[in-house]
Amino acid sequence: MIASIIAYLIFCYIILSSNFFSENSIHKYAMPFFFTLKILAGIVLYFIYNHFYENRATGDVNKYFDDAIQIYKSLDGNVKDYFKILFNINCNEQYMQKYFEKIDHWEVFGNSNFINDARTVIRFNLLLLPISKGYYYFHSIIINFISFAGLTFIYNVFCNISAHKKFTNALVCFLMPSILFWCSGVLKESLLVFFLGLAIHSIHKIFFQHIVHYFKYILILLLGLFGILITKFYVLFALLPAIIFLVIQKQSRLKLSQIALIIYASATAFLLIDSLATQKIITPLAQKQKEFVNVARGGYYFEQIKGALVDTIYINHSDSNYLIKRFKKVYTIKKGCPAFVYRKLEFEKSFEMPNNNKNVRLLSHLIPANSYIYLPTLNSTFFSLLKTIPVALFNSIFLPTFFNLQNAMYILPALENFILMLLLITCLLKQRKIDDSSKLFLWFCSIFCFNLLVIIGITTPVLGALVRYKVPALPFIFYLVLSFINFDFLKKNMK
């Protein structure tokens, strides 16, 4: 408790005295106020997860924190193995597996990602445990400062591009409800906005300020991109085409619209060829969508212990009365239990368990989602991708609305989307003329947001996850829309 208070006071002092935080501040005490709001939002987030989620193992705020504590206890003071886990050195060796046997999220069942980003948050918590001794709020304050620094990087870039819009820039970076809520907990999003802020800051220095010494900012950019890769790798895939756009613009005299057309035409041709040949691009997207659908459906996933002829056995929540828990992750499925063969992300056939009881090992127990939304099924063909993109964009931009609220947590995101729709309509009335210095950055933001929203929309059939996953795009979306609104025209007509 005392360490948390001291850390908070130190960070407030740094924010007040550092030019990095104060150079574009709308008021002397505005930035400490925004940071304090993040701390309070983190407390609210922790309260919600601990009072409305029955199982700590299903709440992201708790599950990675608890796993880190379990690893730390298992280490029992072994400093060498502590640093090996922290820096991912030979973690797959057989003798290291004893540290991961009792935790649930070091290995993620059904995860087709080539990087397990859950380990990034576990390692972050593990890094702080020698100081915090398991006190959660210390972790919350540290990650809130890291997240706040990342948002400040983005805010400063917005202010350098549009110096006359400090208030609206502060609004979209620090006071958006979804950003304030989801970037204030011990979650991937908090780390992600820091690394994204580093990347945007260095991109601005390299491509927009025409500095002489690039090496320093290239290193910062690489650090930011690596952090994005290990935190949420799909955000990196959305950002890279936008960076390529800037590289081409810097080396050619083509119009910005022509460069964007070249990039997307090349991407379309590449995806079409891939769908006809290797299917290495669209197939992982289809697999990710199917994984998320299975997660949304919930249930129990098992593997047979002896002589298994199937990959996985799936049992619905409604049939859990057929299960007998014996020891740790070993269950017995009683005879007559309705189940499904689960092979390669497809339910191939249904069957009843044989007359004898079967001993099985639990792979994963998933709670059904209450907010499933329609999404066209994506397969490995290019045309199924084209069919999915419009629905994906609509879902990721405009959902949730006030017509599909599941609980009180969706009210503020629905309000955000309603305001966004009003702003888009306002843009259609009369657009502001964009100067050349801002136009390039707006193109960069547009490409990044479009890519990210498409990826999220294609793979996410759950409303709650959709709200959370699009948080990194929100500051850029609202900055884009506000940049095109002619406020002088509105003021004149309102008078």
N, C-alpha and C positions, 0 to 999 in steps of 0.2 A: 504493500500500500504506500509506504513512504517513498520507495523507489519510483513508483508511478507518478506521485505528486512532484518529486524532484525532476523527473524527466519532462513532465508537462511544463514546469516553470522554465527549465533550461531551453526547451523548444520555443516557448513564447518569447524569451529574451533573444534567441537567435533570429526569429522572424521579425522582431521589432528593430533589431540593430543591423541586420544584413541588407545590403543594397539589392541583392537578388530578389528578396521578397517585397521590398518597399519601392523599387524604382517605378513601378506602374500602379501602385496602390491608389485607390480612390480616396482613401483617408488614412491617417497615421495608424489608427487602431483597427482598420478594416481587416487586414490579413490575420492578426491574432484572433479576431472575432470569427473569421471563417474557419480557422483551425480549431477553435473551441467548439464551433458547431459540429465539426467532423468528429471530435471526441464524443460529444453528446449523441450524435447519430450512431456511433459505434456501440455506445452503451445500450441504446434502444434496440439495435440489431441483435446484440447478445441477449437482451431480455426477451425479445420475441422468439429467438431460436430455443431458449431454455424454458419458456413457459407455454409455447404452443406446439412444439415438436416433442412428441412423447419419447422418441428414441434418439439419444445423442449421436448414435452412429449414422443417422441419416441427415443430420444438419451439418453443412459445410463449416460453420463457425466452430463447431465442437470436434468433428471427426478427425480433422487433420491435427488439431491441437492435442487431442487425446492420444493419437498415434505417436506423435513426437514425444509425449511424456512416457509412453510405454517403452519406446526405444531407449530413451534416456535412462530409465530405470534398469532396463536390461543390460545396458553398458556397464553399470556398476563401477563407474570411475575409470573405465578403459579409455584413456585419452587417445591412443593410437587409432582404435576402431571408431571413436567419435569423429575424428577428422576424416577418416576414410569414408564414412557415411556422408558427412557434410559436403565433401568435395567429390563424391561419386568415384572413389578409387577402389576398384576391385570389389564392388558391392555384390556382384553375382557369384563370388566364390562360395563354396559350399559351407565353410565354417561361419560365414557372415549371415547365413540365413536364419540362425538362431535369434537374431535381433528382430526379424520381421515375421516370425511365426504367429505371434499373438496380436498382430495388427491387421486391419481389414482393408486398408486403402493404399498400401505400398504396391500391391499388384491389383490392377483394376480389371475385373472380369468383363469380357466382351469389348474391350477397348482396342480399336484398330489403330489408334494413334501410334506413330513410331516414337513418340516421347510421352512419358507418363507425367503430365504436368502436376498431378497431385503431389508428387514427391517434392516439387519445388516449395510448396507451402509447408509440408512436413519439415523440410530442411530449414526453412526460415524459423519455424518455431523451435526446432532443435538448437539452432544457433543461439537463441536468446535464453534457453532454459537454465544454463549455468548462472545467469544473473537473476532471472525472474523467479526461479525455484517453483515454477508451475503457477504463478499468479497471472491470470489471463489478461487483466487490464493493462499490465505492463507491456505485453505483446501488442495490445490494441493501440496504445499510445505511440509506440515505436512505428508500427506499420502506418498509422495515420499521418505521422510526420513524413514518412517516405512517400505516401500517396499524395499528400499535400504539396510536397516538392515537385512531384511529377505534374500535377495540375497547374502549379505555378509556372513551370517551363512552358506548358501549352498556353497559359494566359499571357505570358510575356511575349510569346510569338504573335498571338492575336493582336496585342496592343502595338507591337512594332509594325505590323501590317496596317492596322486601323487604329491609329493613336487617338482618334476622336471618339472612340467607342469603349472607353474603359469600363463604364458601368455595365453595358450589355455583355462585354467580354467577361467581367467578373460574375455576372448572373449565370451565363452558360457554363462556366468552368467550376464555380464553387457552390452555387445555390440551386442547381437543378435537383429535384428530389431523388431521382434514380441514381445520379452520380453521388450525391451526398450520402445516400443510404448504402449502396452496394460497394462504394469505394472507401468505406469507413470501418470495415470489419477485417478480421484476420483471414482474408480471402484472396483468391488469385487476382481478382479485379484491382485490388489495392496495389499489388505489386505490378500489375500490368500497366496501370496509368503512369507509374513512375518510369518504367522502361520506355513506354510510348512517348512520355514527355522528353526523355533524353534524346530519343530518335528525332522527334520534331524539332527540338532545339538545335541539334547539330545539322539537320537538313536545312533549317532556316539560315544558319551561319554559312553553310557551304554554297547554297544555290541562290540565296536572296541578298546576302550582304557583301558578296564578292570579296571575301577576305583573302589575304595573301598566303597565310600559313594554314594549309588545309589539314595537316597531319593530326593535330590535336583533335579536331572535330571529327575526322574520319574514325579515330579510335573511339570517341564517344558514341558515334553512330553505330559502330560495330558492337559496342557494349550494349547499347539499347536494343539492337536487333537480336542479339543473342539472348538478352533477358526476355524479349517478347517470345522468342522461339521456345524457351523452356517454361514459359508461363501459360501462354495460349498461342500455339504455333499458327493457327489459322489466321490470326491477326497479321502475322508476318506475311502470309500469302496475299492478304489484301493490300498491304502496304508496299510490297516490292514493285508492282506495276506502276504505282504512283511515283516511286523513286526513279524507275526507268523512264517515265515520262519527263521528269526534270533533267535527267542525263541527256536525253535526246534533244530537248529544247536548248540545253546549254551548248550542244555541239552542232546544231543545225539552225537554219533560218526558216523552217517550216512554221506555218501558223499553228497555234495551240490546238485548234480543232482538228487539224490534219494529223498532228502527232497522236492525239487520242484515238482518232479513227484508225491509224496504223496499228496501234497497240491492240485495240479490240478486234480488228480484222485478223491480226496475226493470232490472237488468242482463240478466236472462233475457228480459224483454219486448223490450228494445232489440236483443239478439242475434237473437231470433226475427224481428223486423221487418227487421233488416238482411239476414238470410239470404234473406228473401223479396223484398227490394227491391235495395239497392245491393251487398250482399256485400263491403263494404269492411272488415269486422272479421274475419270468419272466414276469408276468402280469404287474407289475409297469413299467418295462422297455418298454414293448409294449405300455403302456399308455403314457409314456413320449415321445416315438417316434411319436405317433399319435398327441399328443399335439403340437409337434414341426412342424409336417407337416401342421397342421391347422394354426399355427402361420405363417409359410412360405407362405401359400396361402393367408393370410390376409382377411380383410372383417370386417363386423359388426356383433357382437353377442348381441342379445337382449333376455329379458324374458318378457312375457306378464304380465301386471300389474293386470288384473282381470281374475280370472278363467282360468289360464293357464293350458292347457292339455298336453303341451310339455315341455321338460326341457329348451331348448334354441332354438331361431330362428336365423338362419344365413342368411345374405344377402351379396352378392358379391359387391366389390367396383364398378363394372360397373353398378350396379343397385342403386347407391346412390341417383339418382334423385327421387326415390320414397320416400325418407325420408324428414320429416319436423321436425326440432328441435323446441320444445316448451319451455322447461325450464330445465336448468341443464342437467341431464342425461335422461330426459324423451323425447322420440321421438314419432312421429306419422308416421306409415307406411301406405302409400296410397294404396287404393284398386288396385288389379291386380299386385302387386309386386311379382316377382318370389323369392321364399325363400326355405329354407331347414329346416327340423326338425333335430335338433342336440341333440342326446341322447347318453350318455355314450361314448363320443368320437367317435361316428359313425354317418354318415349321413344316416338316415334310409330311408327317402323318400323325394321327392320334392313336393312342393305344391304352389298354388297361394293363397295369402291372400284373405279372404272373401271380399264380396262386400263392407262391411263397413270398414272405416279406423280403425286401431288398435293403441291404445296407448301402448308403450312398454318402458322398462327401459334398457338403454345401459349398457351392462356388459363390453364390451371391443371393442375398435376400433384398428385393427391391420393393419399395412402397409404391402402389399405383398413384399416378398423377391425377389430380382433379381438374386439370385445365388443358385437356388435349384439344388441339385445333387441327382443322383440315389442312392436309398437304398432299399434293399429287405424289404418287409413288415414283421414286426415281430408280431407274435401272441403269444399265451400262451404255445406253444409247445416247447419242447426241441430241436427238429430237425429244427424248423424255426430259433432258436438261432444259431445252428451250421451253417446253411446256410448263416446267416447274418454276422458272425464273419469275414470271409476272406475279404468281401467287406468293412466292417467297418474298418479293419486294413489298407487296402490299402488307403481308403479315408483319414483316420486320419494321416497317415504317409506321403503320397506323394502328397496330394492335398493342395493347388492349384498348377497346373503346368503352364507353359507358353502357353499351348494350351487352357486353359479355364479361361483366365483373364477377369474379369468383369469390372474392373476399375483400376486406378493407385494404389489404396491401396493394390492390390493383387500382385504387381510386386515384392516387397521385400520378402513376404512369399513364392512366387514361386521360387525366387532365393535361399532362405534358403533350400527349398526342393530339388532343383537341386544340391546344394552343398552336401546335405545329401546323395543323390543317388551316387554322385561321391565318397564320402567317403566310402560308403558301398561297392562299386566296388573295391576300393583300399584295403579294408579289405580282400577281396577274394584273392588278389594277394599273400600276405604273412602276416600272422598274427604275432603280437608280443607275445612273451611268457609272460603270466600273472603270477606274483608272488602270493603266497598264501595269503599275507596280503591284496592284492587288489581284489582277486577273489571273496571273500565273499561279498564285497560292490558292485561289478559289478552284482552279482546275485540279490542282493537286488534291485538295480536300474532297472534291467531287468524285474523283477516281477512287480514292481510298474508301470513302463512305459507300459508294456503289458496290465495290467488291466485297466489303465486309458485310453489308446488309444482304447481299445475294447468298453468301456462304452461310450466314446465320439462318436466313429464311429457308434455305433448302434443307438444312439438316436438323432444324428444331421444330418439332410438332407440339411442344408444350409451352403454354402461354407464360408461365412463371419464369421458365428458363429464357424465353425470348426477351423478356423485359431486362433480365440481368445481362445477357450476352451482348446486347447492343449498346451497353453503357459506354464502351470506348469510342463509339461513333457519335454519341449525343452532342458533345461540345462542338464537333465539326459540322454536324447537320444544322444545328441552330445558328452557328456562326455563318454558314453559307446562306441560309434563308434571310437572316437579318442583314447581311451585306447587300442583298438585292432590293431591300425595301426602301422606297423613297420616302423618308420620314418628313421631309420638307413639303412634299406633295400632300401627305396625309394631314399635316398641321394646317396647311392652307385651306383644305376642303372642310376640315373639322370646324375652323373658324367661320 
